[in-house]
Amino acid sequence: MSATVNLDELKYATSHEWAAQGGDIVTVGITQYAVDQLTDVTHLQLPKVGTHVSAGVPFGEIESVKAVFDLNAPVSGVVVEVNAPLASEPSPINEDCYGRGWLIRVQLAPGAGTAHLADKAKYDEQLAHDAH
């Protein structure tokens, strides 16, 4: 996935992770809003391939010059791929969070999906609400 995803087709968690579903594989990253709040990402802790993740439960940590935050899984399943280069060089998250800065790919657990996540309009509403 070298090209930036279509933001209108993504699903969003209230904790500012995005999910792009392709069949039973979901690519996960953090939103531009999260990047803006973090400022410069300096360190990333991601799970190993084979790790089971659960929707709404932390799967890793992201650290910036400001603070350390949990990364919450937007979906439940098994990690099938990790964007390993980010561990030593997290700058793509700052520069291209919807493209080269993706974090993990998850194979959905049986019965799991993205229906519980917000679409772009709903997520934008959340951001507008949070700003007040």
PyMOL CGO cylinders between C-alpha atoms (Angstrom):
from pymol import cmd
from pymol.cgo import CYLINDER

trace = [
    CYLINDER, 0.00, 0.00, 0.00, 2.26, 2.76, -1.20, 0.3, 1, 1, 1, 1, 1, 1,
    CYLINDER, 2.26, 2.76, -1.20, -0.52, 5.03, -2.38, 0.3, 1, 1, 1, 1, 1, 1,
    CYLINDER, -0.52, 5.03, -2.38, -2.44, 7.11, 0.11, 0.3, 1, 1, 1, 1, 1, 1,
    CYLINDER, -2.44, 7.11, 0.11, -5.84, 5.62, 0.88, 0.3, 1, 1, 1, 1, 1, 1,
    CYLINDER, -5.84, 5.62, 0.88, -9.14, 7.33, 0.07, 0.3, 1, 1, 1, 1, 1, 1,
    CYLINDER, -9.14, 7.33, 0.07, -10.07, 9.08, 3.33, 0.3, 1, 1, 1, 1, 1, 1,
    CYLINDER, -10.07, 9.08, 3.33, -13.79, 8.86, 2.53, 0.3, 1, 1, 1, 1, 1, 1,
    CYLINDER, -13.79, 8.86, 2.53, -13.59, 5.05, 2.44, 0.3, 1, 1, 1, 1, 1, 1,
    CYLINDER, -13.59, 5.05, 2.44, -11.83, 4.70, 5.80, 0.3, 1, 1, 1, 1, 1, 1,
    CYLINDER, -11.83, 4.70, 5.80, -13.45, 3.88, 9.11, 0.3, 1, 1, 1, 1, 1, 1,
    CYLINDER, -13.45, 3.88, 9.11, -12.37, 5.72, 12.25, 0.3, 1, 1, 1, 1, 1, 1,
    CYLINDER, -12.37, 5.72, 12.25, -12.07, 4.84, 15.94, 0.3, 1, 1, 1, 1, 1, 1,
    CYLINDER, -12.07, 4.84, 15.94, -12.89, 7.49, 18.55, 0.3, 1, 1, 1, 1, 1, 1,
    CYLINDER, -12.89, 7.49, 18.55, -9.26, 7.10, 19.74, 0.3, 1, 1, 1, 1, 1, 1,
    CYLINDER, -9.26, 7.10, 19.74, -8.06, 8.45, 16.34, 0.3, 1, 1, 1, 1, 1, 1,
    CYLINDER, -8.06, 8.45, 16.34, -6.98, 5.27, 14.56, 0.3, 1, 1, 1, 1, 1, 1,
    CYLINDER, -6.98, 5.27, 14.56, -8.14, 4.62, 11.00, 0.3, 1, 1, 1, 1, 1, 1,
    CYLINDER, -8.14, 4.62, 11.00, -9.01, 1.28, 9.40, 0.3, 1, 1, 1, 1, 1, 1,
    CYLINDER, -9.01, 1.28, 9.40, -8.96, 0.43, 5.69, 0.3, 1, 1, 1, 1, 1, 1,
    CYLINDER, -8.96, 0.43, 5.69, -10.63, -2.89, 4.94, 0.3, 1, 1, 1, 1, 1, 1,
    CYLINDER, -10.63, -2.89, 4.94, -9.70, -5.03, 1.95, 0.3, 1, 1, 1, 1, 1, 1,
    CYLINDER, -9.70, -5.03, 1.95, -11.45, -8.39, 2.21, 0.3, 1, 1, 1, 1, 1, 1,
    CYLINDER, -11.45, -8.39, 2.21, -10.69, -9.86, 5.63, 0.3, 1, 1, 1, 1, 1, 1,
    CYLINDER, -10.69, -9.86, 5.63, -7.50, -7.78, 6.04, 0.3, 1, 1, 1, 1, 1, 1,
    CYLINDER, -7.50, -7.78, 6.04, -7.67, -4.36, 7.72, 0.3, 1, 1, 1, 1, 1, 1,
    CYLINDER, -7.67, -4.36, 7.72, -4.79, -1.90, 7.50, 0.3, 1, 1, 1, 1, 1, 1,
    CYLINDER, -4.79, -1.90, 7.50, -4.53, 0.30, 10.61, 0.3, 1, 1, 1, 1, 1, 1,
    CYLINDER, -4.53, 0.30, 10.61, -2.88, 3.68, 11.14, 0.3, 1, 1, 1, 1, 1, 1,
    CYLINDER, -2.88, 3.68, 11.14, -3.38, 6.90, 13.08, 0.3, 1, 1, 1, 1, 1, 1,
    CYLINDER, -3.38, 6.90, 13.08, -5.26, 9.90, 11.74, 0.3, 1, 1, 1, 1, 1, 1,
    CYLINDER, -5.26, 9.90, 11.74, -3.84, 13.26, 10.78, 0.3, 1, 1, 1, 1, 1, 1,
    CYLINDER, -3.84, 13.26, 10.78, -5.56, 14.70, 13.85, 0.3, 1, 1, 1, 1, 1, 1,
    CYLINDER, -5.56, 14.70, 13.85, -3.57, 12.30, 16.05, 0.3, 1, 1, 1, 1, 1, 1,
    CYLINDER, -3.57, 12.30, 16.05, -0.33, 13.19, 14.23, 0.3, 1, 1, 1, 1, 1, 1,
    CYLINDER, -0.33, 13.19, 14.23, -1.08, 16.90, 14.76, 0.3, 1, 1, 1, 1, 1, 1,
    CYLINDER, -1.08, 16.90, 14.76, -1.69, 16.32, 18.47, 0.3, 1, 1, 1, 1, 1, 1,
    CYLINDER, -1.69, 16.32, 18.47, 1.50, 14.30, 18.86, 0.3, 1, 1, 1, 1, 1, 1,
    CYLINDER, 1.50, 14.30, 18.86, 3.66, 16.67, 16.78, 0.3, 1, 1, 1, 1, 1, 1,
    CYLINDER, 3.66, 16.67, 16.78, 6.87, 14.73, 16.07, 0.3, 1, 1, 1, 1, 1, 1,
    CYLINDER, 6.87, 14.73, 16.07, 6.63, 10.97, 16.53, 0.3, 1, 1, 1, 1, 1, 1,
    CYLINDER, 6.63, 10.97, 16.53, 9.93, 9.77, 18.02, 0.3, 1, 1, 1, 1, 1, 1,
    CYLINDER, 9.93, 9.77, 18.02, 9.29, 6.14, 18.95, 0.3, 1, 1, 1, 1, 1, 1,
    CYLINDER, 9.29, 6.14, 18.95, 6.84, 3.39, 18.16, 0.3, 1, 1, 1, 1, 1, 1,
    CYLINDER, 6.84, 3.39, 18.16, 6.10, 0.08, 19.85, 0.3, 1, 1, 1, 1, 1, 1,
    CYLINDER, 6.10, 0.08, 19.85, 4.13, -2.32, 17.65, 0.3, 1, 1, 1, 1, 1, 1,
    CYLINDER, 4.13, -2.32, 17.65, 3.02, -5.92, 18.23, 0.3, 1, 1, 1, 1, 1, 1,
    CYLINDER, 3.02, -5.92, 18.23, 4.65, -8.93, 16.58, 0.3, 1, 1, 1, 1, 1, 1,
    CYLINDER, 4.65, -8.93, 16.58, 3.04, -10.77, 13.68, 0.3, 1, 1, 1, 1, 1, 1,
    CYLINDER, 3.04, -10.77, 13.68, 0.71, -13.39, 15.15, 0.3, 1, 1, 1, 1, 1, 1,
    CYLINDER, 0.71, -13.39, 15.15, -0.42, -11.18, 18.04, 0.3, 1, 1, 1, 1, 1, 1,
    CYLINDER, -0.42, -11.18, 18.04, -4.18, -11.24, 18.73, 0.3, 1, 1, 1, 1, 1, 1,
    CYLINDER, -4.18, -11.24, 18.73, -5.69, -7.76, 19.03, 0.3, 1, 1, 1, 1, 1, 1,
    CYLINDER, -5.69, -7.76, 19.03, -9.12, -6.74, 20.28, 0.3, 1, 1, 1, 1, 1, 1,
    CYLINDER, -9.12, -6.74, 20.28, -11.16, -3.72, 19.20, 0.3, 1, 1, 1, 1, 1, 1,
    CYLINDER, -11.16, -3.72, 19.20, -10.73, -0.85, 21.65, 0.3, 1, 1, 1, 1, 1, 1,
    CYLINDER, -10.73, -0.85, 21.65, -7.77, -2.47, 23.43, 0.3, 1, 1, 1, 1, 1, 1,
    CYLINDER, -7.77, -2.47, 23.43, -4.21, -1.09, 23.18, 0.3, 1, 1, 1, 1, 1, 1,
    CYLINDER, -4.21, -1.09, 23.18, -1.91, -2.98, 20.79, 0.3, 1, 1, 1, 1, 1, 1,
    CYLINDER, -1.91, -2.98, 20.79, 1.13, -0.71, 21.07, 0.3, 1, 1, 1, 1, 1, 1,
    CYLINDER, 1.13, -0.71, 21.07, 2.44, 2.71, 22.00, 0.3, 1, 1, 1, 1, 1, 1,
    CYLINDER, 2.44, 2.71, 22.00, 3.40, 5.81, 20.13, 0.3, 1, 1, 1, 1, 1, 1,
    CYLINDER, 3.40, 5.81, 20.13, 5.75, 8.35, 21.64, 0.3, 1, 1, 1, 1, 1, 1,
    CYLINDER, 5.75, 8.35, 21.64, 6.37, 11.94, 20.64, 0.3, 1, 1, 1, 1, 1, 1,
    CYLINDER, 6.37, 11.94, 20.64, 8.38, 14.81, 22.01, 0.3, 1, 1, 1, 1, 1, 1,
    CYLINDER, 8.38, 14.81, 22.01, 5.21, 15.65, 24.00, 0.3, 1, 1, 1, 1, 1, 1,
    CYLINDER, 5.21, 15.65, 24.00, 3.96, 12.36, 25.47, 0.3, 1, 1, 1, 1, 1, 1,
    CYLINDER, 3.96, 12.36, 25.47, 3.37, 8.61, 25.14, 0.3, 1, 1, 1, 1, 1, 1,
    CYLINDER, 3.37, 8.61, 25.14, -0.02, 7.37, 23.96, 0.3, 1, 1, 1, 1, 1, 1,
    CYLINDER, -0.02, 7.37, 23.96, -1.61, 3.95, 23.59, 0.3, 1, 1, 1, 1, 1, 1,
    CYLINDER, -1.61, 3.95, 23.59, -2.46, 2.74, 20.10, 0.3, 1, 1, 1, 1, 1, 1,
    CYLINDER, -2.46, 2.74, 20.10, -5.89, 1.10, 20.24, 0.3, 1, 1, 1, 1, 1, 1,
    CYLINDER, -5.89, 1.10, 20.24, -6.96, -1.61, 17.83, 0.3, 1, 1, 1, 1, 1, 1,
    CYLINDER, -6.96, -1.61, 17.83, -10.00, -0.49, 15.81, 0.3, 1, 1, 1, 1, 1, 1,
    CYLINDER, -10.00, -0.49, 15.81, -10.81, -4.14, 14.98, 0.3, 1, 1, 1, 1, 1, 1,
    CYLINDER, -10.81, -4.14, 14.98, -10.37, -7.61, 16.48, 0.3, 1, 1, 1, 1, 1, 1,
    CYLINDER, -10.37, -7.61, 16.48, -8.18, -10.23, 14.84, 0.3, 1, 1, 1, 1, 1, 1,
    CYLINDER, -8.18, -10.23, 14.84, -4.60, -11.38, 14.34, 0.3, 1, 1, 1, 1, 1, 1,
    CYLINDER, -4.60, -11.38, 14.34, -1.71, -9.14, 13.24, 0.3, 1, 1, 1, 1, 1, 1,
    CYLINDER, -1.71, -9.14, 13.24, -0.50, -10.47, 9.87, 0.3, 1, 1, 1, 1, 1, 1,
    CYLINDER, -0.50, -10.47, 9.87, 1.91, -7.66, 8.98, 0.3, 1, 1, 1, 1, 1, 1,
    CYLINDER, 1.91, -7.66, 8.98, 3.74, -4.89, 10.80, 0.3, 1, 1, 1, 1, 1, 1,
    CYLINDER, 3.74, -4.89, 10.80, 5.26, -1.81, 9.17, 0.3, 1, 1, 1, 1, 1, 1,
    CYLINDER, 5.26, -1.81, 9.17, 8.66, -2.79, 10.63, 0.3, 1, 1, 1, 1, 1, 1,
    CYLINDER, 8.66, -2.79, 10.63, 10.73, 0.10, 9.17, 0.3, 1, 1, 1, 1, 1, 1,
    CYLINDER, 10.73, 0.10, 9.17, 8.76, 2.51, 11.39, 0.3, 1, 1, 1, 1, 1, 1,
    CYLINDER, 8.76, 2.51, 11.39, 10.37, 1.01, 14.51, 0.3, 1, 1, 1, 1, 1, 1,
    CYLINDER, 10.37, 1.01, 14.51, 13.75, 2.50, 13.60, 0.3, 1, 1, 1, 1, 1, 1,
    CYLINDER, 13.75, 2.50, 13.60, 12.48, 5.45, 11.55, 0.3, 1, 1, 1, 1, 1, 1,
    CYLINDER, 12.48, 5.45, 11.55, 8.95, 6.65, 12.48, 0.3, 1, 1, 1, 1, 1, 1,
    CYLINDER, 8.95, 6.65, 12.48, 9.04, 9.83, 10.34, 0.3, 1, 1, 1, 1, 1, 1,
    CYLINDER, 9.04, 9.83, 10.34, 6.67, 8.41, 7.66, 0.3, 1, 1, 1, 1, 1, 1,
    CYLINDER, 6.67, 8.41, 7.66, 3.91, 8.64, 10.30, 0.3, 1, 1, 1, 1, 1, 1,
    CYLINDER, 3.91, 8.64, 10.30, 4.50, 12.40, 10.50, 0.3, 1, 1, 1, 1, 1, 1,
    CYLINDER, 4.50, 12.40, 10.50, 4.76, 12.81, 6.73, 0.3, 1, 1, 1, 1, 1, 1,
    CYLINDER, 4.76, 12.81, 6.73, 2.23, 10.32, 5.32, 0.3, 1, 1, 1, 1, 1, 1,
    CYLINDER, 2.23, 10.32, 5.32, 0.04, 8.81, 8.06, 0.3, 1, 1, 1, 1, 1, 1,
    CYLINDER, 0.04, 8.81, 8.06, -2.50, 7.49, 5.52, 0.3, 1, 1, 1, 1, 1, 1,
    CYLINDER, -2.50, 7.49, 5.52, 0.13, 5.96, 3.23, 0.3, 1, 1, 1, 1, 1, 1,
    CYLINDER, 0.13, 5.96, 3.23, 3.69, 4.96, 4.12, 0.3, 1, 1, 1, 1, 1, 1,
    CYLINDER, 3.69, 4.96, 4.12, 2.90, 5.59, 7.81, 0.3, 1, 1, 1, 1, 1, 1,
    CYLINDER, 2.90, 5.59, 7.81, 0.43, 2.71, 8.21, 0.3, 1, 1, 1, 1, 1, 1,
    CYLINDER, 0.43, 2.71, 8.21, 1.11, 0.67, 11.37, 0.3, 1, 1, 1, 1, 1, 1,
    CYLINDER, 1.11, 0.67, 11.37, -0.27, -2.88, 11.22, 0.3, 1, 1, 1, 1, 1, 1,
    CYLINDER, -0.27, -2.88, 11.22, -2.43, -5.16, 9.10, 0.3, 1, 1, 1, 1, 1, 1,
    CYLINDER, -2.43, -5.16, 9.10, -4.96, -7.35, 10.90, 0.3, 1, 1, 1, 1, 1, 1,
    CYLINDER, -4.96, -7.35, 10.90, -6.79, -10.42, 9.64, 0.3, 1, 1, 1, 1, 1, 1,
    CYLINDER, -6.79, -10.42, 9.64, -10.28, -10.02, 11.03, 0.3, 1, 1, 1, 1, 1, 1,
    CYLINDER, -10.28, -10.02, 11.03, -11.45, -12.52, 13.62, 0.3, 1, 1, 1, 1, 1, 1,
    CYLINDER, -11.45, -12.52, 13.62, -14.52, -14.57, 12.58, 0.3, 1, 1, 1, 1, 1, 1,
    CYLINDER, -14.52, -14.57, 12.58, -17.55, -12.30, 12.88, 0.3, 1, 1, 1, 1, 1, 1,
    CYLINDER, -17.55, -12.30, 12.88, -15.43, -9.17, 13.37, 0.3, 1, 1, 1, 1, 1, 1,
    CYLINDER, -15.43, -9.17, 13.37, -15.73, -6.15, 11.13, 0.3, 1, 1, 1, 1, 1, 1,
    CYLINDER, -15.73, -6.15, 11.13, -15.64, -2.38, 10.93, 0.3, 1, 1, 1, 1, 1, 1,
    CYLINDER, -15.64, -2.38, 10.93, -19.38, -1.63, 11.30, 0.3, 1, 1, 1, 1, 1, 1,
    CYLINDER, -19.38, -1.63, 11.30, -18.84, -0.24, 14.83, 0.3, 1, 1, 1, 1, 1, 1,
    CYLINDER, -18.84, -0.24, 14.83, -16.39, 2.40, 13.55, 0.3, 1, 1, 1, 1, 1, 1,
    CYLINDER, -16.39, 2.40, 13.55, -17.29, 5.89, 12.36, 0.3, 1, 1, 1, 1, 1, 1,
    CYLINDER, -17.29, 5.89, 12.36, -17.30, 6.96, 8.74, 0.3, 1, 1, 1, 1, 1, 1,
    CYLINDER, -17.30, 6.96, 8.74, -15.52, 10.18, 7.70, 0.3, 1, 1, 1, 1, 1, 1,
    CYLINDER, -15.52, 10.18, 7.70, -18.57, 12.41, 8.28, 0.3, 1, 1, 1, 1, 1, 1,
    CYLINDER, -18.57, 12.41, 8.28, -19.14, 11.02, 11.77, 0.3, 1, 1, 1, 1, 1, 1,
    CYLINDER, -19.14, 11.02, 11.77, -15.42, 11.27, 12.61, 0.3, 1, 1, 1, 1, 1, 1,
    CYLINDER, -15.42, 11.27, 12.61, -15.33, 14.89, 11.39, 0.3, 1, 1, 1, 1, 1, 1,
    CYLINDER, -15.33, 14.89, 11.39, -18.32, 15.57, 13.68, 0.3, 1, 1, 1, 1, 1, 1,
    CYLINDER, -18.32, 15.57, 13.68, -16.38, 14.08, 16.58, 0.3, 1, 1, 1, 1, 1, 1,
    CYLINDER, -16.38, 14.08, 16.58, -13.38, 16.31, 15.83, 0.3, 1, 1, 1, 1, 1, 1,
    CYLINDER, -13.38, 16.31, 15.83, -15.58, 19.40, 15.64, 0.3, 1, 1, 1, 1, 1, 1,
    CYLINDER, -15.58, 19.40, 15.64, -17.19, 18.44, 18.95, 0.3, 1, 1, 1, 1, 1, 1,
    CYLINDER, -17.19, 18.44, 18.95, -13.81, 17.73, 20.60, 0.3, 1, 1, 1, 1, 1, 1,
    CYLINDER, -13.81, 17.73, 20.60, -12.53, 21.15, 19.52, 0.3, 1, 1, 1, 1, 1, 1,
    CYLINDER, -12.53, 21.15, 19.52, -15.16, 22.89, 21.65, 0.3, 1, 1, 1, 1, 1, 1,
]
cmd.load_cgo(trace, "trace")
